[in-house]
């Protein structure tokens, strides 16, 4: 067992993850078959950069390229929309970064609760464009809103699951931002605490 063999083993693990993503997108967007086949061949010698597994899975270059391809399908399904936000039916259910929303959520999410109560929910944010997008998030003044970006972590079955939660920090204006790669979906888990009795 040599350092080179270890690198090759880790590289093949990464290629396996990417192949599964390509297969998944192929089922969602069969019209991309030709481009997906070319990407499959391209990753045969792909060598991933070093990463810290404790920081969650990065999106490798071929996965970002896959997102650009998938954005073609998303942009046709949601013409004129760069970002599509949907409520997660089950926050504990695994959500692939390559995801076709069933419907667009309303521009505002209303929470009805008594003062001091905490309501938890999750939203999926989908970038339908061929370029990376940044989304800025604000909350009504009567809410204390904690937000967490769901991060993918690798399993011993050569899969990754959206398991870890990374807090989204707010700037001095109370605005939190999240970046969504082309053609991908990121999930945000939220805890909302009502400051006084009203809808927010």
C-alpha positions in Angstrom: 0.0 0.0 0.0 1.8 3.1 -1.3 0.9 6.8 -1.2 0.3 6.7 -4.9 -2.1 3.7 -4.5 -3.9 5.7 -1.8 -4.4 8.6 -4.1 -5.7 6.4 -6.8 -8.1 4.8 -4.4 -9.4 8.1 -3.2 -9.7 9.3 -6.8 -11.8 6.3 -7.7 -14.1 6.9 -4.8 -14.6 10.5 -6.1 -15.2 9.2 -9.6 -17.8 6.8 -8.2 -19.7 9.7 -6.6 -19.6 11.7 -9.8 -20.8 8.7 -11.9 -23.8 8.3 -9.7 -24.6 12.0 -10.1 -24.4 11.6 -13.9 -26.6 8.6 -13.8 -29.1 10.5 -11.7 -29.2 13.5 -14.0 -29.6 11.1 -17.0 -32.8 9.8 -15.5 -34.1 13.3 -14.9 -33.0 14.7 -18.2 -32.6 12.0 -20.9 -32.3 14.7 -23.5 -28.8 15.3 -22.2 -27.6 11.8 -23.0 -24.9 12.7 -25.5 -23.3 15.3 -23.3 -23.6 13.1 -20.2 -21.8 10.3 -22.1 -19.0 12.6 -23.0 -18.7 13.7 -19.3 -18.6 10.1 -18.2 -15.5 9.5 -20.5 -14.0 12.7 -19.3 -13.9 11.7 -15.6 -12.1 8.4 -16.3 -8.8 10.0 -15.4 -10.1 12.7 -13.0 -7.9 13.3 -10.0 -9.7 15.3 -7.3 -7.9 18.0 -5.3 -7.1 17.4 -1.6 -10.0 18.1 0.7 -10.8 18.1 4.4 -13.6 15.5 5.0 -14.6 17.3 8.2 -15.8 20.3 6.1 -18.2 18.3 4.1 -18.1 17.3 0.4 -17.0 19.9 -2.1 -18.5 20.0 -5.5 -15.8 18.7 -7.8 -15.2 20.4 -11.2 -17.0 17.6 -13.2 -20.0 18.0 -10.8 -20.1 21.7 -11.5 -19.9 20.9 -15.2 -22.8 18.5 -14.8 -24.7 21.3 -13.1 -24.2 23.6 -16.1 -25.5 20.8 -18.4 -28.5 20.2 -16.1 -29.3 24.0 -16.1 -30.5 23.6 -19.7 -33.3 21.4 -18.5 -34.1 23.6 -15.5 -34.2 26.8 -17.5 -36.7 25.3 -20.0 -39.0 24.1 -17.1 -38.8 27.5 -15.4 -38.4 30.2 -18.1 -37.6 33.6 -16.9 -36.6 32.4 -13.4 -33.0 32.3 -12.2 -33.8 31.0 -8.7 -36.6 28.7 -7.7 -37.4 28.3 -4.0 -39.6 25.4 -2.7 -40.6 24.2 0.7 -39.1 20.8 1.6 -41.9 18.3 2.2 -39.6 16.3 4.6 -36.5 18.1 5.9 -35.0 14.8 6.9 -35.3 13.2 3.4 -32.1 13.3 1.3 -32.2 15.9 -1.5 -29.8 15.6 -4.4 -28.0 18.7 -5.6 -29.6 17.8 -9.0 -33.3 18.3 -8.4 -36.3 19.4 -10.4 -38.7 21.4 -8.2 -42.4 20.5 -8.5 -43.6 24.0 -8.0 -42.3 27.5 -7.0 -42.9 28.6 -3.4 -44.6 32.0 -2.8 -42.3 35.0 -2.5 -43.0 35.2 1.2 -43.3 32.4 3.7 -45.8 33.2 6.5 -45.3 31.7 10.0 -48.1 31.8 12.5 -47.1 31.2 16.1 -47.3 32.6 19.7 -44.6 34.7 21.2 -41.5 32.6 22.0 -42.6 29.6 20.0 -40.1 28.2 17.5 -41.1 26.8 14.1 -38.7 24.8 12.1 -38.8 24.2 8.3 -36.5 23.7 5.3 -36.4 25.3 1.9 -34.8 24.0 -1.3 -33.1 26.7 -3.5 -32.5 25.8 -7.1 -30.3 27.7 -9.5 -31.7 27.3 -13.1 -29.0 29.2 -14.8 -25.6 28.3 -16.3 -23.9 30.6 -13.9 -23.4 30.6 -10.1 -26.0 32.6 -8.2 -26.0 34.3 -4.8 -29.2 34.5 -2.8 -29.6 37.1 -0.1 -32.1 36.2 2.7 -33.9 38.5 5.2 -36.6 37.9 7.8 -39.4 40.0 9.1 -38.6 42.2 12.1 -40.8 40.1 14.4 -38.7 36.9 13.8 -35.5 35.6 15.2 -34.4 33.5 12.3 -31.5 30.9 12.5 -30.5 29.5 9.2 -28.2 26.6 8.4 -26.8 25.5 5.1 -27.2 21.7 4.6 -23.8 20.2 3.7 -23.2 16.9 2.0 -21.0 14.3 3.8 -19.6 11.1 2.3 -20.7 7.7 3.5 -18.7 4.4 3.4 -21.0 3.2 0.6 -19.5 5.8 -1.8 -22.5 8.0 -1.6 -23.1 11.4 0.0 -26.0 12.6 2.1 -27.1 16.1 3.1 -26.4 15.6 6.7 -24.3 18.4 8.3 -25.6 21.8 9.1 -23.4 24.9 8.7 -24.7 28.1 10.3 -25.4 31.0 7.8 -23.9 34.2 9.2 -25.7 37.5 8.8 -24.0 40.8 8.0 -24.5 44.0 9.9 -27.8 44.6 8.0 -29.1 41.3 9.1 -28.8 39.7 5.6 -27.5 36.2 5.1 -26.2 34.9 1.8 -25.8 31.5 0.2 -24.2 30.7 -3.1 -25.8 28.1 -5.4 -23.7 26.5 -8.2 -25.1 26.4 -11.7 -28.0 23.8 -12.1 -27.8 22.7 -8.5 -30.1 22.8 -5.5 -29.0 23.8 -2.0 -31.1 23.3 1.1 -31.5 25.6 4.1 -32.8 24.5 7.4 -34.5 27.3 9.5 -35.5 27.8 13.1 -37.9 30.8 13.4 -38.8 32.2 16.8 -41.6 34.7 17.0 -40.8 37.9 19.0 -44.4 39.0 19.5 -47.8 37.7 18.7 -48.4 38.2 15.0 -47.8 36.5 11.7 -44.3 37.0 10.1 
